[in-house]
Amino acid sequence: MEKTGTMRKTQPEDTRQLSGQMDLPFAMLVLLIMGIGLIMMFSASYASSLYDYGNSLHLFLRQALFAGAGIAIMFVISFMNYQYFRMFSLPLLVITIIFLILVLFIGIEVNGSKRWIDLGITNFQPSEIAKLAVILCFSNMISVYKEKMKTFRYGIMPFIGILGLIGGLMYFEPHLSGIILIFVVGGCLMFVGGVHWGWFAGVISVAAPLGWFVMNNMDYARRRIEIWRDPFLDPSDKGYQIIQSLYAIGSGGFLGLGLGKSRQKYLYLPEEHNDFVFAIVCEELGYIGALIVLVLFAMLILRGYWIALHARDRFGSLMVTGIMTLLAVQTFLNVAVVTNLIPVTGVSLPFFSYGGSSLIIQMAEMGIVLSVSRQMPAPKSG
C-alpha cells in the first residue's frame, strides 16, 4: 500500500499542466540572437541571391519564413510538459536511423556529400534530427539506468552502440563534422550521467595516437593539415575559402566597414551566407560587433546551463545540458573554422547560417529548454 501511495503521489507531478512562467531572459536572448542572425544573413546573401535567383531577397525571405515558423514552434513546445519527450525519444531515434539510411540512396549530392533529402519546399538534413534524437534518447536512458551508469552493460554498451550506428551511417554521407558534434554531446551526457572518468581517459589515450597516425600517414589528412597551417600553399583551390575569410575578417578592423558594406560577399567568399557568415559579421561589424555576437551566445549558453542546474528532475537537466552543449560546441567550431583556428569543416553557425530545417530544429530545441524552465521549482522563501 505504501508503494502504491508513493506512485500516486508522484504521478501528478510528472503529468501536470505547465503553470509556471518561462525563463524570460533565455527567451529574449534567443529572439535577439536570431534577429541579428536574420539581418546578417540578409546582408551576406544579398549578392548571391541576386546572382543565382535574380532576386536579392530570395534567400532572406525563405529564411525569414522558417524563422517565423521556428518562433511559433518554440513557444508551442515551451507549453508542453517535457516529460512527454520520454515517449518520443525512442521512436525519434528509429525514424532518424531510417532517414540516415534513406539519404544514402535518395539524397541530394552537394560538393561530394549526400546529406540532404529534397522535400520540395526545402532540403531536409537527417543529421540535424540525429543530434536531437541522441540528446532525448540518452537523457531518457540515463534517467532510467541511474546508479547502473557505472557498469559496462548499462553505462557504456548501449550508448556506444547507438553512437556507433549513427556515426557509421553519417560517415558514408560523409558528414564528419556532424559525427564530431554527436559524439561530443553523447560523451558529455554520459559523463554527466555518471560514467566513470576512466572510460573517457581510455578513449582519449587510444584516439590521440590514432589521430596522430592518420594525420601523418594519410595523404588527404596530411594535405588538409598543411593547408590549414598555410592556406597560401594552394590559394586558388583548397586554401581559397579560408584566405577569403581571413581577408574579410582583416578588412573589418576594429569597427567594421558598416552594415551592408561587405566586399567579400560579392561572390569572393564561398558559402558567405552559410558556414562562413561569421566572416561577414566581422567584416561589416568589426571586432566590436563580432565580440558582441559572441558575448550574446555566451550569455545564452550560460543561462541554459543555469536552467539545467535548476531543473526539477534528472531528465530535464540532462536534456538541457545536451542541447546547450550542442549549441556551445557548434558555435565554437564554426567560429574556429572561420578564423582558421582549426581546419575547415562543414559546421554552420546556429541562428545565423542559412538553412530552414536546421533553424526550425534549433528553435524546437530552445522550446524544450523553455519547457523545462517552466517546471523549475519555485525559490524557497526566506
C-alpha positions in Angstrom: 0.0 0.0 0.0 2.8 2.3 0.8 4.4 1.7 -2.5 1.2 2.4 -4.4 0.6 5.6 -2.4 4.1 6.8 -3.5 3.2 6.1 -7.1 0.0 8.1 -6.8 1.8 10.9 -5.2 4.5 11.3 -7.9 2.2 10.7 -10.9 0.6 14.1 -10.9 4.0 15.8 -10.8 5.1 14.1 -13.9 2.0 14.8 -16.0 0.7 18.1 -14.5 -0.1 21.0 -16.9 2.6 23.7 -17.1 1.6 26.7 -15.0 5.0 28.3 -14.3 6.5 31.2 -16.3 9.1 30.5 -18.9 12.6 31.8 -18.4 12.2 35.3 -19.9 16.0 36.1 -20.2 16.6 32.9 -22.1 13.7 33.5 -24.5 14.7 37.2 -25.1 18.3 36.1 -25.8 17.1 33.5 -28.4 15.0 36.1 -30.2 17.7 38.7 -30.1 20.4 36.4 -31.5 18.0 35.1 -34.2 17.0 38.7 -35.1 20.7 39.7 -35.5 21.3 36.4 -37.4 18.5 37.2 -39.9 19.9 40.7 -40.5 23.4 39.4 -41.1 22.1 36.5 -43.3 20.2 39.0 -45.5 23.3 41.2 -45.8 25.6 38.2 -46.6 23.2 36.6 -49.1 22.3 39.8 -51.0 24.7 39.3 -53.9 24.4 35.5 -54.2 20.6 35.8 -54.1 20.7 38.3 -56.9 23.2 36.3 -59.0 21.6 32.9 -58.5 17.9 33.7 -58.4 17.6 37.2 -59.9 16.1 38.5 -56.6 18.3 39.9 -53.8 15.6 39.0 -51.2 15.2 35.3 -52.2 17.3 33.6 -49.6 16.3 36.1 -46.9 12.6 35.7 -47.4 12.9 31.9 -47.2 14.9 32.2 -44.0 12.5 34.7 -42.5 9.6 32.3 -43.3 11.3 29.5 -41.5 12.3 31.8 -38.6 8.7 32.8 -38.1 7.7 29.1 -38.1 10.5 28.4 -35.7 9.4 31.0 -33.2 5.8 29.6 -33.3 7.2 26.1 -32.8 9.4 27.2 -29.9 6.5 28.8 -28.0 4.2 25.8 -28.7 6.8 23.4 -27.3 7.5 25.6 -24.4 3.9 25.0 -23.2 4.3 21.2 -23.5 5.2 19.1 -20.5 8.7 18.0 -21.2 8.1 14.6 -19.6 6.3 13.6 -22.8 9.6 13.7 -24.7 10.5 10.4 -22.9 7.9 8.7 -25.0 9.1 10.4 -28.2 12.8 9.6 -27.7 13.0 6.0 -29.0 10.6 6.5 -31.9 12.5 9.6 -32.9 15.8 7.7 -32.8 14.3 4.9 -35.0 13.0 7.5 -37.5 16.3 9.2 -37.6 18.1 5.9 -38.4 15.7 5.2 -41.2 16.3 8.7 -42.7 20.0 8.3 -42.4 19.8 5.1 -44.4 17.4 6.7 -47.0 19.7 9.7 -47.6 22.4 7.4 -48.8 20.1 6.3 -51.7 17.8 9.2 -52.4 19.8 12.1 -51.0 20.9 15.2 -52.9 24.6 15.3 -53.6 26.3 18.7 -52.9 30.1 19.1 -53.1 30.5 15.4 -52.9 28.3 14.8 -49.9 24.8 13.2 -49.7 23.4 14.9 -46.6 20.0 16.3 -47.8 16.6 14.9 -48.8 14.5 17.1 -51.1 11.1 17.8 -49.5 10.0 20.2 -52.2 9.8 23.4 -50.2 13.2 22.8 -48.6 16.0 20.3 -48.2 15.9 18.2 -45.1 19.1 17.2 -43.4 18.6 14.0 -41.3 21.8 14.6 -39.3 20.1 17.6 -37.7 17.3 15.4 -36.3 20.0 12.9 -35.2 21.5 15.4 -32.8 18.2 16.0 -31.1 17.4 12.3 -31.1 20.6 11.4 -29.4 20.0 14.0 -26.7 16.5 12.9 -26.0 17.3 9.2 -26.1 20.4 9.4 -23.9 18.7 11.7 -21.4 15.9 9.2 -21.0 18.2 6.1 -20.8 20.5 7.8 -18.2 17.4 8.8 -16.2 16.2 5.2 -16.2 19.6 3.5 -15.5 20.7 6.0 -12.8 23.1 4.1 -10.5 23.8 1.4 -13.2 25.6 4.0 -15.3 28.9 3.0 -13.8 28.6 -0.5 -15.2 29.7 -1.5 -18.7 26.4 -3.3 -19.5 24.2 -0.2 -18.8 26.5 2.7 -18.8 28.7 2.0 -21.8 27.5 -0.7 -24.2 24.0 0.7 -25.3 25.3 4.2 -25.7 28.4 3.2 -27.7 26.1 1.0 -29.9 23.8 4.0 -30.7 26.7 6.4 -31.4 28.5 3.8 -33.5 25.4 3.1 -35.6 24.6 6.8 -36.2 28.2 7.7 -36.7 28.7 4.9 -39.2 25.7 6.0 -41.3 26.9 9.6 -41.3 30.4 8.5 -42.2 29.1 7.3 -45.6 27.4 10.6 -46.4 30.1 11.8 -45.4 29.4 14.2 -42.6 32.5 14.1 -40.3 31.7 17.4 -38.5 28.2 16.1 -37.6 29.8 12.9 -36.2 32.1 15.0 -34.1 29.2 17.0 -32.7 27.1 13.9 -31.9 30.0 12.1 -30.3 30.9 15.1 -28.1 27.3 15.7 -27.0 26.8 12.0 -26.4 30.0 11.7 -24.4 29.1 14.8 -22.4 25.8 13.3 -21.4 27.4 10.0 -20.4 29.9 11.9 -18.3 27.3 14.0 -16.6 25.1 10.9 -16.2 27.7 9.1 -14.1 30.0 7.1 -16.4 33.4 6.8 -14.7 36.0 9.2 -16.0 38.4 6.3 -16.6 36.5 5.2 -19.7 37.0 8.7 -21.2 40.7 8.6 -20.3 41.0 5.3 -22.1 39.2 6.5 -25.2 41.4 9.6 -25.3 44.6 7.6 -24.8 43.6 5.4 -27.8 42.2 8.2 -30.0 45.2 10.6 -29.7 47.9 8.3 -31.1 45.4 7.0 -33.7 44.7 10.6 -34.8 48.4 11.4 -35.0 49.0 8.3 -37.1 46.1 9.2 -39.5 47.3 12.8 -39.9 50.8 11.8 -40.7 50.2 8.7 -42.9 47.2 9.6 -45.0 47.9 11.9 -47.9 44.4 13.6 -47.7 44.6 14.3 -44.0 48.2 15.4 -44.2 47.4 17.8 -47.0 44.4 19.2 -45.2 46.6 20.0 -42.2 49.2 21.6 -44.4 46.6 23.8 -46.0 45.2 24.7 -42.6 48.7 25.8 -41.4 49.4 27.7 -44.6 46.4 28.3 -46.9 48.6 30.1 -49.4 50.1 26.7 -50.4 47.1 26.3 -52.6 45.5 29.8 -52.9 43.3 29.1 -55.9 41.7 25.8 -54.7 41.9 24.2 -51.2 43.1 27.3 -49.5 40.9 29.8 -51.3 37.9 29.8 -49.0 39.8 30.4 -45.8 42.0 33.0 -47.4 38.9 35.0 -48.5 37.5 34.6 -45.0 40.7 36.0 -43.4 40.6 38.9 -45.9 37.0 39.6 -44.7 37.9 39.5 -41.1 41.0 41.6 -41.5 39.3 44.3 -43.6 36.7 44.7 -41.0 39.2 46.0 -38.5 38.0 47.3 -35.1 34.7 48.9 -36.0 33.9 47.2 -39.3 33.1 48.6 -42.8 29.4 49.1 -41.8 26.3 47.1 -42.1 25.7 46.0 -45.7 29.1 47.2 -46.9 31.0 43.9 -47.1 33.1 43.4 -50.2 33.8 39.7 -49.8 30.1 38.8 -50.1 30.2 39.8 -53.8 31.0 36.3 -54.9 34.5 36.3 -53.5 33.9 34.3 -50.3 32.2 30.9 -50.9 29.3 29.9 -48.5 29.2 33.6 -47.3 25.6 33.2 -46.1 26.0 29.7 -44.7 29.1 28.3 -42.9 31.1 31.5 -43.3 28.5 34.1 -42.4 30.6 35.0 -39.3 33.3 36.3 -41.6 30.8 38.8 -43.0 29.8 39.7 -39.4 33.5 40.5 -38.7 33.9 42.5 -42.0 30.8 44.6 -41.5 30.6 45.0 -37.8 34.2 44.7 -37.0 35.9 43.3 -33.9 33.4 45.0 -31.6 30.3 43.7 -33.4 31.7 40.2 -33.6 32.6 40.3 -29.9 29.0 41.4 -29.0 27.6 38.5 -31.0 29.9 36.0 -29.2 29.0 37.5 -25.8 25.3 37.1 -26.6 26.0 33.4 -27.5 27.9 33.0 -24.2 25.1 34.6 -22.2 22.5 32.3 -23.9 24.6 29.2 -23.2 25.3 30.1 -19.6 21.7 30.8 -19.0 20.8 27.5 -20.5 23.2 25.7 -18.1 21.7 27.6 -15.2 18.3 26.2 -16.2 19.8 22.8 -16.4 21.2 23.2 -12.8 17.8 24.2 -11.5 15.7 21.7 -13.4 13.1 19.8 -11.5 14.4 16.3 -12.3 17.3 14.4 -13.8 15.7 14.0 -17.2 15.0 17.7 -17.7 18.5 18.6 -16.5 20.2 16.2 -18.9 18.1 17.3 -21.9 19.0 21.0 -21.4 22.6 20.1 -20.8 22.8 18.2 -24.0 21.1 21.0 -26.0 23.3 23.7 -24.6 26.4 21.7 -25.1 25.4 21.1 -28.7 24.9 24.8 -29.2 28.2 25.7 -27.5 30.3 23.2 -29.4 28.7 24.0 -32.8 29.2 27.8 -32.2 32.8 27.3 -31.2 33.7 25.0 -34.1 32.1 27.4 -36.7 34.0 30.4 -35.3 37.2 28.4 -35.1 36.9 27.3 -38.7 36.1 30.8 -40.0 39.1 32.3 -38.1 41.4 29.4 -39.2 41.9 28.2 -35.6 41.1 24.6 -36.8 40.9 23.0 -40.3 37.8 23.7 -42.4 34.8 21.5 -41.5 31.1 21.9 -42.6 29.7 23.3 -39.4 27.0 26.0 -39.5 26.6 28.9 -37.1 23.4 28.5 -35.1 20.6 31.1 -35.8 22.9 32.8 -38.4 23.7 30.3 -41.2 21.1 29.8 -44.0 19.1 26.6 -43.6 15.4 26.2 -43.0 15.2 22.7 -41.4 18.2 23.3 -39.2 16.8 26.6 -37.9 13.4 25.1 -37.1 15.1 22.2 -35.2 17.2 24.7 -33.3 14.1 26.7 -32.3 12.4 23.5 -31.3 15.4 22.7 -29.0 15.1 26.2 -27.5 11.4 25.4 -26.9 12.4 22.3 -24.9 14.7 24.4 -22.7 11.9 26.8 -22.1 9.5 23.9 -21.2 12.0 22.7 -18.6 12.3 26.3 -17.2 8.5 26.4 -16.7 8.7 23.5 -14.3 11.7 24.7 -12.2 11.0 24.5 -8.5 9.9 27.9 -7.0 12.7 29.5 -5.0 12.4 29.0 -1.3 11.1 32.0 0.6 13.4 33.2 3.3 
